[in-house]
Amino acid sequence: NNEPVFARPPSAAYRFQKMAQRNKMTFAAIGAVIAALVFGLGLSTWMFFKERTAHERAIAAEQDQARLRRKAEADAVEARQLDRFLVSLGDRLRREGNLTNAEAVVRRELELEKKLSGDEHQYVANSLRALGHILRESGRSGEAEAVFREALKICRNLSAKGDPAAAPAVTILLHDLGHAFRDSGQAAESEM
């Protein structure tokens, strides 16, 4: 060709290429380590974001639970206040001689009390006792007897479970039951 050859020093890329060709195993190991590091970093980053999302969901769930608990507590306080109001209203109506309305109010209060406290609670027994008095004063001693018996059963169960307030209530309910027996003409039963 008769063209002059221009010699120049080898470039950095050329020298790197030659070095990689001569040390294939070393560069393969370095490549594997770099690939493992990149994979590990990617996996760690993915896991970090996944964990952060799970943590945020857990915090949101805790906040929802706390909000629902506060609402339930507020509802329970409100229901308890309504219950106290109904007890007071029923007692006032009974003292005024308005037994029909007193019975309706006490029955509603009893229903609410069962929802709040469950069927076997001293408050339920107290509501039953109040209803029994209203029924007895209304001349319905047979119904009053059944209601007093239900309250007595609750108090006996509570007393057997060690509730200290239940034992005196049993005595009071036996007294009330005796009056209901006497009013309904069951004198023999009332003397038991």
GROMACS elastic network, one bead per residue, 0.5 to 0.9 nm:
[ bonds ]
;  ai    aj funct       b0    kb
    1     4     6  0.86162   500
    8    11     6  0.85601   500
   10    13     6  0.82757   500
   10    14     6  0.61704   500
   10    15     6  0.65342   500
   11    14     6  0.51507   500
   11    15     6  0.62572   500
   11    16     6  0.86119   500
   12    15     6  0.51220   500
   12    16     6  0.60641   500
   12    17     6  0.85104   500
   13    16     6  0.50821   500
   13    17     6  0.60742   500
   13    18     6  0.86163   500
   14    17     6  0.50869   500
   14    18     6  0.62213   500
   14    19     6  0.85821   500
   15    18     6  0.51334   500
   15    19     6  0.60980   500
   15    20     6  0.85912   500
   16    19     6  0.50229   500
   16    20     6  0.60866   500
   16    21     6  0.85861   500
   17    20     6  0.51301   500
   17    21     6  0.62418   500
   17    22     6  0.87216   500
   18    21     6  0.50664   500
   18    22     6  0.62597   500
   18    23     6  0.86794   500
   19    22     6  0.51246   500
   19    23     6  0.61194   500
   19    24     6  0.84182   500
   20    23     6  0.51349   500
   20    24     6  0.56444   500
   20    25     6  0.88337   500
   20    26     6  0.82128   500
   20    27     6  0.63175   500
   21    24     6  0.55757   500
   21    27     6  0.88750   500
   22    25     6  0.88468   500
   23    26     6  0.54577   500
   23    27     6  0.63137   500
   23    28     6  0.85910   500
   24    27     6  0.52657   500
   24    28     6  0.59721   500
   24    29     6  0.85868   500
   25    29     6  0.61334   500
   25    30     6  0.85590   500
   26    29     6  0.51544   500
   26    30     6  0.61703   500
   26    31     6  0.85347   500
   27    31     6  0.59353   500
   27    32     6  0.84248   500
   28    31     6  0.50018   500
   28    32     6  0.60929   500
   28    33     6  0.86138   500
   29    32     6  0.50261   500
   29    33     6  0.61789   500
   29    34     6  0.85972   500
   30    33     6  0.50906   500
   30    34     6  0.61579   500
   30    35     6  0.85402   500
   31    34     6  0.50832   500
   31    35     6  0.60080   500
   31    36     6  0.84585   500
   32    35     6  0.50350   500
   32    36     6  0.60315   500
   32    37     6  0.85229   500
   33    36     6  0.50432   500
   33    37     6  0.61139   500
   33    38     6  0.86054   500
   34    37     6  0.50198   500
   34    38     6  0.61231   500
   34    39     6  0.84911   500
   35    38     6  0.51118   500
   35    39     6  0.60070   500
   35    40     6  0.83994   500
   36    39     6  0.50431   500
   36    40     6  0.58849   500
   36    41     6  0.83850   500
   37    40     6  0.50130   500
   37    41     6  0.59416   500
   37    42     6  0.84427   500
   38    41     6  0.50897   500
   38    42     6  0.60853   500
   38    43     6  0.85021   500
   39    42     6  0.50988   500
   39    43     6  0.60306   500
   39    44     6  0.84737   500
   40    43     6  0.50169   500
   40    44     6  0.59267   500
   40    45     6  0.84096   500
   41    44     6  0.50775   500
   41    45     6  0.60340   500
   41    46     6  0.85217   500
   42    45     6  0.51299   500
   42    46     6  0.61358   500
   42    47     6  0.85773   500
   43    46     6  0.50960   500
   43    47     6  0.61003   500
   43    48     6  0.84765   500
   44    47     6  0.50575   500
   44    48     6  0.59605   500
   44    49     6  0.86467   500
   45    49     6  0.63074   500
   45    50     6  0.85499   500
   46    49     6  0.53276   500
   46    50     6  0.61398   500
   46    51     6  0.85832   500
   47    51     6  0.59554   500
   47    52     6  0.84164   500
   48    51     6  0.51310   500
   48    52     6  0.60706   500
   48    53     6  0.85997   500
   49    53     6  0.61204   500
   49    54     6  0.85559   500
   50    53     6  0.51743   500
   50    54     6  0.62530   500
   50    55     6  0.86142   500
   51    55     6  0.60177   500
   51    56     6  0.85289   500
   52    56     6  0.61085   500
   52    57     6  0.85589   500
   53    56     6  0.50784   500
   53    57     6  0.61890   500
   53    58     6  0.85958   500
   54    57     6  0.50367   500
   54    58     6  0.61320   500
   54    59     6  0.86334   500
   55    59     6  0.61742   500
   55    60     6  0.85468   500
   56    59     6  0.51041   500
   56    60     6  0.61198   500
   56    61     6  0.85420   500
   57    61     6  0.60437   500
   57    62     6  0.85480   500
   58    61     6  0.50046   500
   58    62     6  0.61171   500
   58    63     6  0.85409   500
   59    62     6  0.50410   500
   59    63     6  0.61278   500
   59    64     6  0.85563   500
   60    63     6  0.50459   500
   60    64     6  0.61143   500
   60    65     6  0.85106   500
   61    65     6  0.60098   500
   61    66     6  0.84964   500
   62    66     6  0.60456   500
   62    67     6  0.84746   500
   63    66     6  0.50440   500
   63    67     6  0.60558   500
   63    68     6  0.85107   500
   64    67     6  0.50059   500
   64    68     6  0.60360   500
   64    69     6  0.84278   500
   65    68     6  0.50699   500
   65    69     6  0.59809   500
   65    70     6  0.85329   500
   66    70     6  0.61055   500
   66    71     6  0.85316   500
   67    70     6  0.51489   500
   67    71     6  0.61709   500
   67    72     6  0.85802   500
   68    72     6  0.60141   500
   68    73     6  0.84665   500
   69    72     6  0.50156   500
   69    73     6  0.60385   500
   69    74     6  0.84745   500
   70    73     6  0.50438   500
   70    74     6  0.60568   500
   70    75     6  0.84782   500
   71    74     6  0.50081   500
   71    75     6  0.59917   500
   71    76     6  0.84465   500
   72    76     6  0.59922   500
   72    77     6  0.85349   500
   73    77     6  0.61492   500
   73    78     6  0.85058   500
   74    77     6  0.50782   500
   74    78     6  0.60958   500
   74    79     6  0.84948   500
   75    79     6  0.59694   500
   75    80     6  0.84411   500
   76    80     6  0.59627   500
   76    81     6  0.84690   500
   76   116     6  0.75422   500
   77    80     6  0.50121   500
   77    81     6  0.61116   500
   77    82     6  0.85586   500
   78    81     6  0.50616   500
   78    82     6  0.61945   500
   78    83     6  0.85398   500
   79    83     6  0.60541   500
   79    84     6  0.86395   500
   79   112     6  0.78537   500
   79   113     6  0.89247   500
   79   116     6  0.77265   500
   80    84     6  0.61951   500
   80    85     6  0.85548   500
   80   112     6  0.88369   500
   80   113     6  0.83363   500
   80   116     6  0.77854   500
   81    84     6  0.50852   500
   81    85     6  0.61532   500
   81    86     6  0.86119   500
   82    86     6  0.61450   500
   82    87     6  0.86148   500
   82   109     6  0.84094   500
   82   112     6  0.88215   500
   83    86     6  0.51004   500
   83    87     6  0.62049   500
   83    88     6  0.86145   500
   83   108     6  0.89548   500
   83   109     6  0.58239   500
   83   110     6  0.85904   500
   83   112     6  0.68498   500
   83   113     6  0.69384   500
   84    87     6  0.50765   500
   84    88     6  0.61549   500
   84    89     6  0.84970   500
   84   109     6  0.84954   500
   85    88     6  0.50964   500
   85    89     6  0.59861   500
   85    90     6  0.84545   500
   85   109     6  0.89446   500
   86    90     6  0.58620   500
   86    91     6  0.83745   500
   86   105     6  0.62344   500
   86   106     6  0.68517   500
   86   108     6  0.78875   500
   86   109     6  0.57611   500
   87    90     6  0.51829   500
   87    91     6  0.61236   500
   87    92     6  0.85803   500
   87   105     6  0.78526   500
   87   106     6  0.66825   500
   87   109     6  0.66822   500
   87   127     6  0.79086   500
   87   130     6  0.87325   500
   88    91     6  0.51773   500
   88    92     6  0.61416   500
   88    93     6  0.86226   500
   89    92     6  0.50797   500
   89    93     6  0.60871   500
   89    94     6  0.84857   500
   89   102     6  0.75312   500
   89   105     6  0.73233   500
   89   106     6  0.84911   500
   90    93     6  0.51550   500
   90    94     6  0.60805   500
   90    95     6  0.86319   500
   90    99     6  0.87442   500
   90   101     6  0.77047   500
   90   103     6  0.72191   500
   90   104     6  0.82580   500
   90   105     6  0.55198   500
   90   106     6  0.55895   500
   90   109     6  0.85807   500
   90   130     6  0.84960   500
   91    94     6  0.50679   500
   91    95     6  0.62048   500
   91    96     6  0.86219   500
   91   102     6  0.71056   500
   91   106     6  0.84169   500
   91   130     6  0.79809   500
   92    95     6  0.51379   500
   92    96     6  0.61895   500
   92    97     6  0.86862   500
   92    98     6  0.87039   500
   92   102     6  0.79348   500
   93    96     6  0.50305   500
   93    97     6  0.62549   500
   93    98     6  0.51089   500
   93    99     6  0.66462   500
   93   100     6  0.87478   500
   93   101     6  0.68616   500
   93   102     6  0.50841   500
   93   103     6  0.88145   500
   93   105     6  0.88362   500
   94    97     6  0.50895   500
   94    98     6  0.56530   500
   94    99     6  0.54284   500
   94   100     6  0.87160   500
   94   101     6  0.82949   500
   94   102     6  0.54735   500
   94   103     6  0.81824   500
   94   133     6  0.89553   500
   94   134     6  0.67974   500
   94   137     6  0.88928   500
   95    98     6  0.76073   500
   95    99     6  0.85749   500
   96    99     6  0.81584   500
   97   100     6  0.86940   500
   97   102     6  0.84344   500
   98   101     6  0.58190   500
   98   102     6  0.60685   500
   98   103     6  0.86714   500
   99   103     6  0.58700   500
   99   104     6  0.85363   500
   99   134     6  0.62656   500
   99   135     6  0.81246   500
   99   137     6  0.78019   500
   99   138     6  0.66573   500
  100   103     6  0.52486   500
  100   104     6  0.64451   500
  100   105     6  0.87962   500
  100   134     6  0.85721   500
  100   138     6  0.82867   500
  101   104     6  0.50511   500
  101   105     6  0.61476   500
  101   106     6  0.85326   500
  102   105     6  0.51676   500
  102   106     6  0.60546   500
  102   107     6  0.84787   500
  102   131     6  0.85242   500
  102   134     6  0.72663   500
  103   106     6  0.51601   500
  103   107     6  0.59912   500
  103   108     6  0.85417   500
  103   130     6  0.89107   500
  103   131     6  0.64318   500
  103   134     6  0.62967   500
  103   135     6  0.75178   500
  104   107     6  0.51930   500
  104   108     6  0.62504   500
  104   109     6  0.86173   500
  105   108     6  0.51330   500
  105   109     6  0.61143   500
  105   110     6  0.85638   500
  106   110     6  0.59634   500
  106   111     6  0.85264   500
  106   127     6  0.68904   500
  106   128     6  0.83822   500
  106   130     6  0.72501   500
  106   131     6  0.61093   500
  106   134     6  0.88335   500
  107   111     6  0.62440   500
  107   112     6  0.86648   500
  107   127     6  0.81579   500
  107   128     6  0.84904   500
  107   131     6  0.70658   500
  108   111     6  0.51061   500
  108   112     6  0.62523   500
  108   113     6  0.85570   500
  109   112     6  0.50397   500
  109   113     6  0.59766   500
  109   114     6  0.85873   500
  109   127     6  0.72866   500
  110   114     6  0.61820   500
  110   115     6  0.86936   500
  110   123     6  0.86885   500
  110   124     6  0.63829   500
  110   125     6  0.89918   500
  110   126     6  0.89797   500
  110   127     6  0.55632   500
  110   128     6  0.69945   500
  110   131     6  0.84961   500
  111   114     6  0.52792   500
  111   115     6  0.65201   500
  111   116     6  0.88410   500
  111   124     6  0.87886   500
  112   115     6  0.51354   500
  112   116     6  0.62255   500
  112   117     6  0.85896   500
  113   117     6  0.57645   500
  113   118     6  0.72955   500
  113   119     6  0.82980   500
  113   121     6  0.88391   500
  113   123     6  0.69092   500
  113   124     6  0.59876   500
  113   127     6  0.78959   500
  114   117     6  0.53478   500
  114   119     6  0.51508   500
  114   120     6  0.80967   500
  114   121     6  0.81157   500
  114   123     6  0.85178   500
  114   124     6  0.62709   500
  115   118     6  0.57357   500
  115   119     6  0.78689   500
  117   120     6  0.76475   500
  117   121     6  0.61293   500
  117   122     6  0.87303   500
  117   123     6  0.74385   500
  117   124     6  0.74817   500
  118   121     6  0.63035   500
  118   124     6  0.78559   500
  119   124     6  0.66765   500
  119   125     6  0.88485   500
  119   154     6  0.83082   500
  120   123     6  0.85687   500
  120   124     6  0.67891   500
  120   125     6  0.77033   500
  120   154     6  0.56183   500
  120   155     6  0.81729   500
  120   157     6  0.80135   500
  120   158     6  0.75869   500
  121   124     6  0.52760   500
  121   125     6  0.64951   500
  121   126     6  0.87804   500
  121   154     6  0.70191   500
  121   155     6  0.79669   500
  121   158     6  0.74958   500
  122   126     6  0.61375   500
  122   127     6  0.86395   500
  122   151     6  0.86411   500
  122   154     6  0.74693   500
  122   155     6  0.67495   500
  122   158     6  0.76757   500
  122   163     6  0.89733   500
  122   165     6  0.78064   500
  122   166     6  0.70179   500
  122   169     6  0.86639   500
  123   127     6  0.62169   500
  123   128     6  0.85950   500
  124   127     6  0.50664   500
  124   128     6  0.61571   500
  124   129     6  0.85541   500
  124   151     6  0.75639   500
  124   154     6  0.82637   500
  125   128     6  0.50030   500
  125   129     6  0.61101   500
  125   130     6  0.86753   500
  125   148     6  0.85539   500
  125   150     6  0.77324   500
  125   152     6  0.73784   500
  125   153     6  0.87226   500
  125   154     6  0.63176   500
  125   155     6  0.67443   500
  125   169     6  0.86492   500
  126   129     6  0.50119   500
  126   130     6  0.62952   500
  126   131     6  0.86655   500
  126   151     6  0.73792   500
  126   169     6  0.85717   500
  127   130     6  0.50815   500
  127   131     6  0.62130   500
  127   132     6  0.85613   500
  127   151     6  0.84211   500
  128   132     6  0.60417   500
  128   133     6  0.86783   500
  128   147     6  0.60256   500
  128   148     6  0.67504   500
  128   150     6  0.75094   500
  128   151     6  0.57096   500
  129   133     6  0.63316   500
  129   134     6  0.87631   500
  129   144     6  0.86575   500
  129   147     6  0.71189   500
  129   148     6  0.59677   500
  129   151     6  0.64040   500
  129   152     6  0.88230   500
  129   173     6  0.74148   500
  129   176     6  0.82728   500
  130   133     6  0.52173   500
  130   134     6  0.64378   500
  130   135     6  0.87633   500
  131   134     6  0.51294   500
  131   135     6  0.61875   500
  131   136     6  0.85642   500
  131   144     6  0.75136   500
  131   147     6  0.73032   500
  131   148     6  0.85710   500
  132   135     6  0.50846   500
  132   136     6  0.60334   500
  132   137     6  0.85182   500
  132   141     6  0.82909   500
  132   143     6  0.75215   500
  132   145     6  0.71545   500
  132   146     6  0.81984   500
  132   147     6  0.55204   500
  132   148     6  0.58427   500
  132   176     6  0.84113   500
  132   180     6  0.87377   500
  133   136     6  0.50366   500
  133   137     6  0.60436   500
  133   138     6  0.84399   500
  133   144     6  0.68678   500
  133   148     6  0.87160   500
  133   176     6  0.80756   500
  133   180     6  0.89346   500
  134   137     6  0.51284   500
  134   138     6  0.60879   500
  134   139     6  0.87878   500
  134   140     6  0.87045   500
  134   144     6  0.79066   500
  135   139     6  0.64922   500
  135   140     6  0.51847   500
  135   141     6  0.65022   500
  135   142     6  0.86092   500
  135   143     6  0.66046   500
  135   144     6  0.51870   500
  135   145     6  0.89467   500
  135   147     6  0.88212   500
  136   139     6  0.52121   500
  136   140     6  0.52330   500
  136   142     6  0.81123   500
  136   143     6  0.77697   500
  136   144     6  0.53843   500
  136   145     6  0.82196   500
  136   179     6  0.86966   500
  136   180     6  0.66104   500
  136   183     6  0.79656   500
  137   140     6  0.73259   500
  137   141     6  0.80218   500
  138   141     6  0.80214   500
  139   142     6  0.86944   500
  139   144     6  0.89076   500
  139   183     6  0.82272   500
  139   184     6  0.87603   500
  140   143     6  0.55745   500
  140   144     6  0.62443   500
  140   145     6  0.87312   500
  140   180     6  0.88788   500
  140   183     6  0.89970   500
  140   184     6  0.82931   500
  141   145     6  0.59372   500
  141   146     6  0.86724   500
  141   179     6  0.87189   500
  141   180     6  0.52516   500
  141   181     6  0.73179   500
  141   182     6  0.88263   500
  141   183     6  0.62256   500
  141   184     6  0.55590   500
  142   145     6  0.51065   500
  142   146     6  0.65825   500
  142   147     6  0.88610   500
  142   180     6  0.72834   500
  142   181     6  0.80115   500
  142   183     6  0.88346   500
  142   184     6  0.65548   500
  143   146     6  0.52157   500
  143   147     6  0.63311   500
  143   148     6  0.86391   500
  144   147     6  0.50866   500
  144   148     6  0.60214   500
  144   149     6  0.84773   500
  144   177     6  0.80865   500
  144   180     6  0.65076   500
  145   148     6  0.51108   500
  145   149     6  0.60787   500
  145   150     6  0.86610   500
  145   176     6  0.85141   500
  145   177     6  0.59691   500
  145   178     6  0.87259   500
  145   179     6  0.89346   500
  145   180     6  0.56135   500
  145   181     6  0.70294   500
  145   184     6  0.89146   500
  146   149     6  0.50731   500
  146   150     6  0.62978   500
  146   151     6  0.87782   500
  146   177     6  0.89391   500
  147   150     6  0.51090   500
  147   151     6  0.63289   500
  147   152     6  0.85469   500
  148   151     6  0.50847   500
  148   152     6  0.59881   500
  148   153     6  0.85626   500
  148   173     6  0.64714   500
  148   174     6  0.81998   500
  148   176     6  0.71370   500
  148   177     6  0.59540   500
  148   180     6  0.84935   500
  149   153     6  0.60951   500
  149   154     6  0.86793   500
  149   173     6  0.80590   500
  149   174     6  0.86348   500
  149   177     6  0.72730   500
  150   153     6  0.51452   500
  150   154     6  0.64417   500
  150   155     6  0.87978   500
  151   154     6  0.51743   500
  151   155     6  0.62584   500
  151   156     6  0.86396   500
  151   170     6  0.86080   500
  151   173     6  0.74190   500
  152   155     6  0.51030   500
  152   156     6  0.60543   500
  152   157     6  0.85566   500
  152   169     6  0.79391   500
  152   170     6  0.59493   500
  152   171     6  0.89625   500
  152   173     6  0.59588   500
  152   174     6  0.73865   500
  152   177     6  0.88115   500
  153   156     6  0.51793   500
  153   157     6  0.62215   500
  153   158     6  0.86257   500
  153   170     6  0.86345   500
  154   157     6  0.51968   500
  154   158     6  0.61840   500
  154   159     6  0.85546   500
  154   166     6  0.86079   500
  155   159     6  0.59440   500
  155   160     6  0.84982   500
  155   163     6  0.86875   500
  155   165     6  0.86232   500
  155   166     6  0.50798   500
  155   167     6  0.71791   500
  155   169     6  0.65481   500
  155   170     6  0.58395   500
  155   173     6  0.87201   500
  156   160     6  0.61202   500
  156   161     6  0.86220   500
  156   166     6  0.69282   500
  156   167     6  0.73941   500
  156   169     6  0.87512   500
  156   170     6  0.64523   500
  157   160     6  0.50947   500
  157   161     6  0.63644   500
  157   162     6  0.88599   500
  157   163     6  0.89145   500
  157   166     6  0.84493   500
  158   161     6  0.50163   500
  158   162     6  0.64483   500
  158   163     6  0.53945   500
  158   164     6  0.84527   500
  158   165     6  0.85176   500
  158   166     6  0.58728   500
  158   167     6  0.82980   500
  159   162     6  0.50459   500
  159   163     6  0.50403   500
  159   164     6  0.67601   500
  159   165     6  0.77144   500
  159   167     6  0.55630   500
  159   170     6  0.82560   500
  160   163     6  0.74298   500
  160   166     6  0.87580   500
  160   167     6  0.89193   500
  162   165     6  0.88688   500
  162   166     6  0.81481   500
  162   167     6  0.88798   500
  163   166     6  0.55453   500
  163   167     6  0.75875   500
  164   167     6  0.62170   500
  164   168     6  0.80769   500
  165   168     6  0.62420   500
  165   169     6  0.67038   500
  166   169     6  0.50223   500
  166   170     6  0.62299   500
  166   171     6  0.89742   500
  167   170     6  0.52011   500
  167   171     6  0.67913   500
  167   172     6  0.89831   500
  168   171     6  0.52262   500
  168   172     6  0.63733   500
  168   173     6  0.86706   500
  169   172     6  0.50199   500
  169   173     6  0.59928   500
  169   174     6  0.84894   500
  170   173     6  0.51346   500
  170   174     6  0.61284   500
  170   175     6  0.86479   500
  171   174     6  0.51652   500
  171   175     6  0.63598   500
  171   176     6  0.87614   500
  172   175     6  0.50865   500
  172   176     6  0.62734   500
  172   177     6  0.86065   500
  173   177     6  0.59253   500
  173   178     6  0.83987   500
  174   178     6  0.60899   500
  174   179     6  0.87281   500
  174   190     6  0.89885   500
  175   178     6  0.50793   500
  175   179     6  0.65007   500
  175   180     6  0.88445   500
  175   190     6  0.85874   500
  176   179     6  0.51840   500
  176   180     6  0.63668   500
  176   181     6  0.87510   500
  177   181     6  0.62018   500
  177   182     6  0.86056   500
  177   190     6  0.73000   500
  178   181     6  0.50671   500
  178   182     6  0.61691   500
  178   183     6  0.85812   500
  178   186     6  0.89339   500
  178   187     6  0.83847   500
  178   189     6  0.72066   500
  178   191     6  0.69783   500
  178   192     6  0.79686   500
  179   182     6  0.50038   500
  179   183     6  0.60362   500
  179   184     6  0.85618   500
  179   190     6  0.67823   500
  180   183     6  0.50834   500
  180   184     6  0.61887   500
  180   185     6  0.86622   500
  180   186     6  0.84613   500
  180   190     6  0.78162   500
  181   184     6  0.51984   500
  181   185     6  0.62398   500
  181   187     6  0.62822   500
  181   188     6  0.82807   500
  181   189     6  0.61898   500
  181   190     6  0.51332   500
  181   191     6  0.89039   500
  182   185     6  0.51734   500
  182   186     6  0.54306   500
  182   187     6  0.50384   500
  182   188     6  0.83634   500
  182   189     6  0.78723   500
  182   190     6  0.57276   500
  182   191     6  0.87355   500
  183   186     6  0.74710   500
  183   187     6  0.83439   500
  184   187     6  0.82028   500
  185   188     6  0.86435   500
  186   189     6  0.54484   500
  186   190     6  0.64400   500
  187   190     6  0.50537   500
  187   191     6  0.65392   500
  188   191     6  0.55455   500
  188   192     6  0.71416   500
  189   192     6  0.56385   500
